Amino acid sequence: MAAVIGGQMLAALAIDRYGLLDCAVKHISPLHWASADLVVAGVILTQVANSRAV
């Protein structure tokens, strides 16, 4: 579930940054990048924890 949310967040950042799908190009602030990094880090930590629990 966390990977889906992380993927959606990264896709939204790419769409906003590059104006994909005929959307207006938006500047992505460092805060947005940091929040996406935290979500990706959470996904990685969750996967590592789940692989060690088995």
N, CA, C and O atoms as a Tripos MOL2 file, in Angstrom:
@<TRIPOS>MOLECULE
protein
  216   215    54     0     0
PROTEIN
NO_CHARGES

@<TRIPOS>ATOM
      1 N           0.8200   -1.1900    0.0000 N.3       1 MET1
      2 CA          0.0000    0.0000    0.0000 C.3       1 MET1
      3 C           0.8660    1.2570    0.0000 C.2       1 MET1
      4 O           0.5770    2.2190   -0.7110 O.2       1 MET1
      5 N           1.9210    1.2410    0.7960 N.am      2 ALA2
      6 CA          2.8010    2.4070    0.8490 C.3       2 ALA2
      7 C           3.4940    2.6360   -0.4880 C.2       2 ALA2
      8 O           3.7310    3.7790   -0.8780 O.2       2 ALA2
      9 N           3.8200    1.5550   -1.1920 N.am      3 ALA3
     10 CA          4.4760    1.6880   -2.4970 C.3       3 ALA3
     11 C           3.5370    2.3410   -3.5110 C.2       3 ALA3
     12 O           3.9830    3.1090   -4.3640 O.2       3 ALA3
     13 N           2.2630    2.0450   -3.4240 N.am      4 VAL4
     14 CA          1.2830    2.6620   -4.3240 C.3       4 VAL4
     15 C           1.2020    4.1600   -4.0680 C.2       4 VAL4
     16 O           1.2010    4.9550   -5.0080 O.2       4 VAL4
     17 N           1.1350    4.5380   -2.8180 N.am      5 ILE5
     18 CA          1.0680    5.9590   -2.4620 C.3       5 ILE5
     19 C           2.3480    6.6730   -2.8790 C.2       5 ILE5
     20 O           2.3000    7.7860   -3.4030 O.2       5 ILE5
     21 N           3.4960    6.0290   -2.6440 N.am      6 GLY6
     22 CA          4.7660    6.6120   -3.0650 C.3       6 GLY6
     23 C           4.8410    6.7920   -4.5720 C.2       6 GLY6
     24 O           5.3180    7.8160   -5.0600 O.2       6 GLY6
     25 N           4.3730    5.8050   -5.2980 N.am      7 GLY7
     26 CA          4.3540    5.9050   -6.7560 C.3       7 GLY7
     27 C           3.4480    7.0070   -7.2540 C.2       7 GLY7
     28 O           3.7880    7.7140   -8.2020 O.2       7 GLY7
     29 N           2.3030    7.1590   -6.6270 N.am      8 GLN8
     30 CA          1.3900    8.2330   -6.9980 C.3       8 GLN8
     31 C           2.0110    9.5990   -6.7210 C.2       8 GLN8
     32 O           1.8520   10.5300   -7.5110 O.2       8 GLN8
     33 N           2.7150    9.7160   -5.6020 N.am      9 MET9
     34 CA          3.3470   10.9850   -5.2560 C.3       9 MET9
     35 C           4.4390   11.3340   -6.2670 C.2       9 MET9
     36 O           4.5220   12.4730   -6.7280 O.2       9 MET9
     37 N           5.2780   10.3490   -6.6090 N.am     10 LEU10
     38 CA          6.3440   10.5990   -7.5710 C.3      10 LEU10
     39 C           5.7840   10.9010   -8.9590 C.2      10 LEU10
     40 O           6.3190   11.7480   -9.6740 O.2      10 LEU10
     41 N           4.7130   10.2150   -9.3400 N.am     11 ALA11
     42 CA          4.0720   10.4970  -10.6250 C.3      11 ALA11
     43 C           3.5020   11.9070  -10.6540 C.2      11 ALA11
     44 O           3.6260   12.6060  -11.6600 O.2      11 ALA11
     45 N           2.8780   12.3290   -9.5610 N.am     12 ALA12
     46 CA          2.3270   13.6820   -9.4930 C.3      12 ALA12
     47 C           3.4270   14.7360   -9.5790 C.2      12 ALA12
     48 O           3.2530   15.7680  -10.2260 O.2      12 ALA12
     49 N           4.5640   14.4740   -8.9240 N.am     13 LEU13
     50 CA          5.6850   15.4110   -9.0090 C.3      13 LEU13
     51 C           6.2170   15.5010  -10.4370 C.2      13 LEU13
     52 O           6.5340   16.5910  -10.9120 O.2      13 LEU13
     53 N           6.3170   14.3650  -11.1200 N.am     14 ALA14
     54 CA          6.8000   14.3670  -12.5000 C.3      14 ALA14
     55 C           5.8270   15.0930  -13.4240 C.2      14 ALA14
     56 O           6.2460   15.8480  -14.3010 O.2      14 ALA14
     57 N           4.5390   14.8650  -13.2290 N.am     15 ILE15
     58 CA          3.5290   15.5390  -14.0510 C.3      15 ILE15
     59 C           3.5970   17.0440  -13.8430 C.2      15 ILE15
     60 O           3.5530   17.8010  -14.8130 O.2      15 ILE15
     61 N           3.7040   17.4900  -12.5940 N.am     16 ASP16
     62 CA          3.7850   18.9210  -12.3020 C.3      16 ASP16
     63 C           5.0890   19.5260  -12.8070 C.2      16 ASP16
     64 O           5.0820   20.6250  -13.3610 O.2      16 ASP16
     65 N           6.1890   18.8400  -12.6300 N.am     17 ARG17
     66 CA          7.5120   19.3770  -12.9820 C.3      17 ARG17
     67 C           7.6940   19.5270  -14.4860 C.2      17 ARG17
     68 O           8.2410   20.5280  -14.9500 O.2      17 ARG17
     69 N           7.2330   18.5270  -15.2590 N.am     18 TYR18
     70 CA          7.4710   18.5200  -16.7000 C.3      18 TYR18
     71 C           6.2400   18.8710  -17.5320 C.2      18 TYR18
     72 O           6.3140   18.8880  -18.7610 O.2      18 TYR18
     73 N           5.1220   19.1470  -16.8870 N.am     19 GLY19
     74 CA          3.9250   19.5380  -17.6130 C.3      19 GLY19
     75 C           3.3370   18.4120  -18.4490 C.2      19 GLY19
     76 O           2.7780   18.6560  -19.5180 O.2      19 GLY19
     77 N           3.4590   17.1950  -17.9710 N.am     20 LEU20
     78 CA          2.9250   16.0530  -18.7030 C.3      20 LEU20
     79 C           1.3980   16.1020  -18.7110 C.2      20 LEU20
     80 O           0.7870   16.7620  -17.8700 O.2      20 LEU20
     81 N           0.7950   15.4080  -19.6530 N.am     21 LEU21
     82 CA         -0.6690   15.3280  -19.7790 C.3      21 LEU21
     83 C          -1.2950   16.7090  -19.9820 C.2      21 LEU21
     84 O          -2.4180   16.9530  -19.5400 O.2      21 LEU21
     85 N          -0.5740   17.6090  -20.6500 N.am     22 ASP22
     86 CA         -1.0330   18.9710  -20.9460 C.3      22 ASP22
     87 C          -1.3500   19.8010  -19.7030 C.2      22 ASP22
     88 O          -2.2050   20.6860  -19.7460 O.2      22 ASP22
     89 N          -0.6650   19.5160  -18.6050 N.am     23 CYS23
     90 CA         -0.8090   20.3140  -17.3870 C.3      23 CYS23
     91 C           0.2000   21.4560  -17.4120 C.2      23 CYS23
     92 O           1.2080   21.3920  -18.1160 O.2      23 CYS23
     93 N          -0.0740   22.4790  -16.6540 N.am     24 ALA24
     94 CA          0.8580   23.5990  -16.5600 C.3      24 ALA24
     95 C           2.1120   23.1560  -15.8120 C.2      24 ALA24
     96 O           2.0370   22.3880  -14.8530 O.2      24 ALA24
     97 N           3.2590   23.6480  -16.2580 N.am     25 VAL25
     98 CA          4.5200   23.3350  -15.5890 C.3      25 VAL25
     99 C           4.5780   24.1050  -14.2880 C.2      25 VAL25
    100 O           4.3390   25.3130  -14.2630 O.2      25 VAL25
    101 N           4.8930   23.4150  -13.2090 N.am     26 LYS26
    102 CA          4.9780   24.0390  -11.8900 C.3      26 LYS26
    103 C           6.3580   23.8130  -11.3050 C.2      26 LYS26
    104 O           6.9790   22.7760  -11.5350 O.2      26 LYS26
    105 N           6.8290   24.7830  -10.5520 N.am     27 HIS27
    106 CA          8.0860   24.6310   -9.8360 C.3      27 HIS27
    107 C           7.8330   23.7590   -8.6160 C.2      27 HIS27
    108 O           6.8840   23.9820   -7.8650 O.2      27 HIS27
    109 N           8.6880   22.7690   -8.4280 N.am     28 ILE28
    110 CA          8.5630   21.8710   -7.2800 C.3      28 ILE28
    111 C           9.5290   22.3530   -6.2010 C.2      28 ILE28
    112 O          10.7390   22.4150   -6.4190 O.2      28 ILE28
    113 N           8.9890   22.6880   -5.0560 N.am     29 SER29
    114 CA          9.8110   23.2290   -3.9780 C.3      29 SER29
    115 C          10.6220   22.1180   -3.3100 C.2      29 SER29
    116 O          10.2760   20.9410   -3.4060 O.2      29 SER29
    117 N          11.7010   22.5060   -2.6330 N.am     30 PRO30
    118 CA         12.4910   21.5060   -1.8990 C.3      30 PRO30
    119 C          11.6570   20.7520   -0.8540 C.2      30 PRO30
    120 O          11.9390   19.5910   -0.5580 O.2      30 PRO30
    121 N          10.6480   21.3990   -0.3030 N.am     31 LEU31
    122 CA          9.7820   20.7250    0.6640 C.3      31 LEU31
    123 C           9.0200   19.5720    0.0120 C.2      31 LEU31
    124 O           8.8500   18.5140    0.6180 O.2      31 LEU31
    125 N           8.5640   19.7780   -1.2200 N.am     32 HIS32
    126 CA          7.8850   18.7010   -1.9360 C.3      32 HIS32
    127 C           8.8380   17.5370   -2.2000 C.2      32 HIS32
    128 O           8.4680   16.3760   -2.0260 O.2      32 HIS32
    129 N          10.0640   17.8470   -2.6200 N.am     33 TRP33
    130 CA         11.0530   16.7890   -2.8630 C.3      33 TRP33
    131 C          11.3700   16.0510   -1.5630 C.2      33 TRP33
    132 O          11.4900   14.8260   -1.5570 O.2      33 TRP33
    133 N          11.5050   16.7890   -0.4700 N.am     34 ALA34
    134 CA         11.8240   16.1540    0.8150 C.3      34 ALA34
    135 C          10.6930   15.2330    1.2600 C.2      34 ALA34
    136 O          10.9450   14.1430    1.7730 O.2      34 ALA34
    137 N           9.4640   15.6610    1.0690 N.am     35 SER35
    138 CA          8.3410   14.8120    1.4780 C.3      35 SER35
    139 C           8.2760   13.5520    0.6210 C.2      35 SER35
    140 O           7.9640   12.4760    1.1310 O.2      35 SER35
    141 N           8.5630   13.6690   -0.6620 N.am     36 ALA36
    142 CA          8.5810   12.4850   -1.5220 C.3      36 ALA36
    143 C           9.7150   11.5470   -1.1120 C.2      36 ALA36
    144 O           9.5510   10.3270   -1.1190 O.2      36 ALA36
    145 N          10.8580   12.1170   -0.7570 N.am     37 ASP37
    146 CA         11.9810   11.3020   -0.2900 C.3      37 ASP37
    147 C          11.6230   10.5390    0.9830 C.2      37 ASP37
    148 O          11.9930    9.3750    1.1340 O.2      37 ASP37
    149 N          10.9150   11.1790    1.8820 N.am     38 LEU38
    150 CA         10.5120   10.5080    3.1250 C.3      38 LEU38
    151 C           9.5420    9.3650    2.8560 C.2      38 LEU38
    152 O           9.6220    8.3180    3.4990 O.2      38 LEU38
    153 N           8.6330    9.5570    1.9190 N.am     39 VAL39
    154 CA          7.7000    8.4880    1.5770 C.3      39 VAL39
    155 C           8.4530    7.3100    0.9670 C.2      39 VAL39
    156 O           8.1990    6.1590    1.3220 O.2      39 VAL39
    157 N           9.3840    7.5960    0.0440 N.am     40 VAL40
    158 CA         10.1780    6.5230   -0.5680 C.3      40 VAL40
    159 C          11.0230    5.8160    0.4930 C.2      40 VAL40
    160 O          11.1350    4.5900    0.4750 O.2      40 VAL40
    161 N          11.6120    6.5660    1.4060 N.am     41 ALA41
    162 CA         12.3940    5.9550    2.4860 C.3      41 ALA41
    163 C          11.5070    5.0650    3.3510 C.2      41 ALA41
    164 O          11.9300    3.9880    3.7720 O.2      41 ALA41
    165 N          10.2990    5.5000    3.6130 N.am     42 GLY42
    166 CA          9.3610    4.6870    4.3880 C.3      42 GLY42
    167 C           9.0070    3.3950    3.6720 C.2      42 GLY42
    168 O           8.8820    2.3470    4.3050 O.2      42 GLY42
    169 N           8.8440    3.4600    2.3650 N.am     43 VAL43
    170 CA          8.5530    2.2500    1.5830 C.3      43 VAL43
    171 C           9.7310    1.2900    1.6690 C.2      43 VAL43
    172 O           9.5410    0.0910    1.8730 O.2      43 VAL43
    173 N          10.9450    1.8080    1.5140 N.am     44 ILE44
    174 CA         12.1370    0.9630    1.5710 C.3      44 ILE44
    175 C          12.2730    0.3210    2.9510 C.2      44 ILE44
    176 O          12.5330   -0.8780    3.0560 O.2      44 ILE44
    177 N          12.1000    1.1150    4.0090 N.am     45 LEU45
    178 CA         12.2030    0.5650    5.3610 C.3      45 LEU45
    179 C          11.1430   -0.4910    5.6310 C.2      45 LEU45
    180 O          11.4200   -1.4920    6.2910 O.2      45 LEU45
    181 N           9.9430   -0.2790    5.1300 N.am     46 THR46
    182 CA          8.8710   -1.2520    5.3060 C.3      46 THR46
    183 C           9.2080   -2.5540    4.6020 C.2      46 THR46
    184 O           8.9950   -3.6340    5.1530 O.2      46 THR46
    185 N           9.7330   -2.4580    3.3840 N.am     47 GLN47
    186 CA         10.0890   -3.6670    2.6350 C.3      47 GLN47
    187 C          11.2220   -4.4250    3.3170 C.2      47 GLN47
    188 O          11.1920   -5.6530    3.3880 O.2      47 GLN47
    189 N          12.2230   -3.6960    3.8190 N.am     48 VAL48
    190 CA         13.3390   -4.3440    4.5120 C.3      48 VAL48
    191 C          12.8580   -5.0210    5.7960 C.2      48 VAL48
    192 O          13.2600   -6.1460    6.0920 O.2      48 VAL48
    193 N          12.0100   -4.3500    6.5460 N.am     49 ALA49
    194 CA         11.4870   -4.9320    7.7880 C.3      49 ALA49
    195 C          10.6510   -6.1790    7.4990 C.2      49 ALA49
    196 O          10.7250   -7.1670    8.2290 O.2      49 ALA49
    197 N           9.8600   -6.1250    6.4340 N.am     50 ASN50
    198 CA          9.0340   -7.2890    6.1000 C.3      50 ASN50
    199 C           9.8710   -8.4570    5.6080 C.2      50 ASN50
    200 O           9.5300   -9.6130    5.8610 O.2      50 ASN50
    201 N          10.9540   -8.1730    4.9120 N.am     51 SER51
    202 CA         11.7790   -9.2700    4.4140 C.3      51 SER51
    203 C          12.5550   -9.9380    5.5590 C.2      51 SER51
    204 O          12.8470  -11.1310    5.4840 O.2      51 SER51
    205 N          12.8860   -9.2000    6.5970 N.am     52 ARG52
    206 CA         13.6080   -9.7810    7.7320 C.3      52 ARG52
    207 C          12.6770  -10.5220    8.6860 C.2      52 ARG52
    208 O          13.1190  -11.3980    9.4290 O.2      52 ARG52
    209 N          11.3940  -10.1770    8.6700 N.am     53 ALA53
    210 CA         10.4420  -10.8060    9.5770 C.3      53 ALA53
    211 C          10.0750  -12.2150    9.1130 C.2      53 ALA53
    212 O           9.5920  -13.0290    9.9000 O.2      53 ALA53
    213 N          10.3040  -12.4880    7.8520 N.am     54 VAL54
    214 CA          9.9250  -13.8120    7.3100 C.3      54 VAL54
    215 C          10.9240  -14.8540    7.6400 C.2      54 VAL54
    216 O          10.7560  -16.0130    7.2610 O.2      54 VAL54
@<TRIPOS>BOND
     1     1     2 1
     2     2     3 1
     3     3     4 2
     4     3     5 am
     5     5     6 1
     6     6     7 1
     7     7     8 2
     8     7     9 am
     9     9    10 1
    10    10    11 1
    11    11    12 2
    12    11    13 am
    13    13    14 1
    14    14    15 1
    15    15    16 2
    16    15    17 am
    17    17    18 1
    18    18    19 1
    19    19    20 2
    20    19    21 am
    21    21    22 1
    22    22    23 1
    23    23    24 2
    24    23    25 am
    25    25    26 1
    26    26    27 1
    27    27    28 2
    28    27    29 am
    29    29    30 1
    30    30    31 1
    31    31    32 2
    32    31    33 am
    33    33    34 1
    34    34    35 1
    35    35    36 2
    36    35    37 am
    37    37    38 1
    38    38    39 1
    39    39    40 2
    40    39    41 am
    41    41    42 1
    42    42    43 1
    43    43    44 2
    44    43    45 am
    45    45    46 1
    46    46    47 1
    47    47    48 2
    48    47    49 am
    49    49    50 1
    50    50    51 1
    51    51    52 2
    52    51    53 am
    53    53    54 1
    54    54    55 1
    55    55    56 2
    56    55    57 am
    57    57    58 1
    58    58    59 1
    59    59    60 2
    60    59    61 am
    61    61    62 1
    62    62    63 1
    63    63    64 2
    64    63    65 am
    65    65    66 1
    66    66    67 1
    67    67    68 2
    68    67    69 am
    69    69    70 1
    70    70    71 1
    71    71    72 2
    72    71    73 am
    73    73    74 1
    74    74    75 1
    75    75    76 2
    76    75    77 am
    77    77    78 1
    78    78    79 1
    79    79    80 2
    80    79    81 am
    81    81    82 1
    82    82    83 1
    83    83    84 2
    84    83    85 am
    85    85    86 1
    86    86    87 1
    87    87    88 2
    88    87    89 am
    89    89    90 1
    90    90    91 1
    91    91    92 2
    92    91    93 am
    93    93    94 1
    94    94    95 1
    95    95    96 2
    96    95    97 am
    97    97    98 1
    98    98    99 1
    99    99   100 2
   100    99   101 am
   101   101   102 1
   102   102   103 1
   103   103   104 2
   104   103   105 am
   105   105   106 1
   106   106   107 1
   107   107   108 2
   108   107   109 am
   109   109   110 1
   110   110   111 1
   111   111   112 2
   112   111   113 am
   113   113   114 1
   114   114   115 1
   115   115   116 2
   116   115   117 am
   117   117   118 1
   118   118   119 1
   119   119   120 2
   120   119   121 am
   121   121   122 1
   122   122   123 1
   123   123   124 2
   124   123   125 am
   125   125   126 1
   126   126   127 1
   127   127   128 2
   128   127   129 am
   129   129   130 1
   130   130   131 1
   131   131   132 2
   132   131   133 am
   133   133   134 1
   134   134   135 1
   135   135   136 2
   136   135   137 am
   137   137   138 1
   138   138   139 1
   139   139   140 2
   140   139   141 am
   141   141   142 1
   142   142   143 1
   143   143   144 2
   144   143   145 am
   145   145   146 1
   146   146   147 1
   147   147   148 2
   148   147   149 am
   149   149   150 1
   150   150   151 1
   151   151   152 2
   152   151   153 am
   153   153   154 1
   154   154   155 1
   155   155   156 2
   156   155   157 am
   157   157   158 1
   158   158   159 1
   159   159   160 2
   160   159   161 am
   161   161   162 1
   162   162   163 1
   163   163   164 2
   164   163   165 am
   165   165   166 1
   166   166   167 1
   167   167   168 2
   168   167   169 am
   169   169   170 1
   170   170   171 1
   171   171   172 2
   172   171   173 am
   173   173   174 1
   174   174   175 1
   175   175   176 2
   176   175   177 am
   177   177   178 1
   178   178   179 1
   179   179   180 2
   180   179   181 am
   181   181   182 1
   182   182   183 1
   183   183   184 2
   184   183   185 am
   185   185   186 1
   186   186   187 1
   187   187   188 2
   188   187   189 am
   189   189   190 1
   190   190   191 1
   191   191   192 2
   192   191   193 am
   193   193   194 1
   194   194   195 1
   195   195   196 2
   196   195   197 am
   197   197   198 1
   198   198   199 1
   199   199   200 2
   200   199   201 am
   201   201   202 1
   202   202   203 1
   203   203   204 2
   204   203   205 am
   205   205   206 1
   206   206   207 1
   207   207   208 2
   208   207   209 am
   209   209   210 1
   210   210   211 1
   211   211   212 2
   212   211   213 am
   213   213   214 1
   214   214   215 1
   215   215   216 2
@<TRIPOS>SUBSTRUCTURE
     1 MET1         2 RESIDUE 1 A MET
     2 ALA2         6 RESIDUE 1 A ALA
     3 ALA3        10 RESIDUE 1 A ALA
     4 VAL4        14 RESIDUE 1 A VAL
     5 ILE5        18 RESIDUE 1 A ILE
     6 GLY6        22 RESIDUE 1 A GLY
     7 GLY7        26 RESIDUE 1 A GLY
     8 GLN8        30 RESIDUE 1 A GLN
     9 MET9        34 RESIDUE 1 A MET
    10 LEU10       38 RESIDUE 1 A LEU
    11 ALA11       42 RESIDUE 1 A ALA
    12 ALA12       46 RESIDUE 1 A ALA
    13 LEU13       50 RESIDUE 1 A LEU
    14 ALA14       54 RESIDUE 1 A ALA
    15 ILE15       58 RESIDUE 1 A ILE
    16 ASP16       62 RESIDUE 1 A ASP
    17 ARG17       66 RESIDUE 1 A ARG
    18 TYR18       70 RESIDUE 1 A TYR
    19 GLY19       74 RESIDUE 1 A GLY
    20 LEU20       78 RESIDUE 1 A LEU
    21 LEU21       82 RESIDUE 1 A LEU
    22 ASP22       86 RESIDUE 1 A ASP
    23 CYS23       90 RESIDUE 1 A CYS
    24 ALA24       94 RESIDUE 1 A ALA
    25 VAL25       98 RESIDUE 1 A VAL
    26 LYS26      102 RESIDUE 1 A LYS
    27 HIS27      106 RESIDUE 1 A HIS
    28 ILE28      110 RESIDUE 1 A ILE
    29 SER29      114 RESIDUE 1 A SER
    30 PRO30      118 RESIDUE 1 A PRO
    31 LEU31      122 RESIDUE 1 A LEU
    32 HIS32      126 RESIDUE 1 A HIS
    33 TRP33      130 RESIDUE 1 A TRP
    34 ALA34      134 RESIDUE 1 A ALA
    35 SER35      138 RESIDUE 1 A SER
    36 ALA36      142 RESIDUE 1 A ALA
    37 ASP37      146 RESIDUE 1 A ASP
    38 LEU38      150 RESIDUE 1 A LEU
    39 VAL39      154 RESIDUE 1 A VAL
    40 VAL40      158 RESIDUE 1 A VAL
    41 ALA41      162 RESIDUE 1 A ALA
    42 GLY42      166 RESIDUE 1 A GLY
    43 VAL43      170 RESIDUE 1 A VAL
    44 ILE44      174 RESIDUE 1 A ILE
    45 LEU45      178 RESIDUE 1 A LEU
    46 THR46      182 RESIDUE 1 A THR
    47 GLN47      186 RESIDUE 1 A GLN
    48 VAL48      190 RESIDUE 1 A VAL
    49 ALA49      194 RESIDUE 1 A ALA
    50 ASN50      198 RESIDUE 1 A ASN
    51 SER51      202 RESIDUE 1 A SER
    52 ARG52      206 RESIDUE 1 A ARG
    53 ALA53      210 RESIDUE 1 A ALA
    54 VAL54      214 RESIDUE 1 A VAL
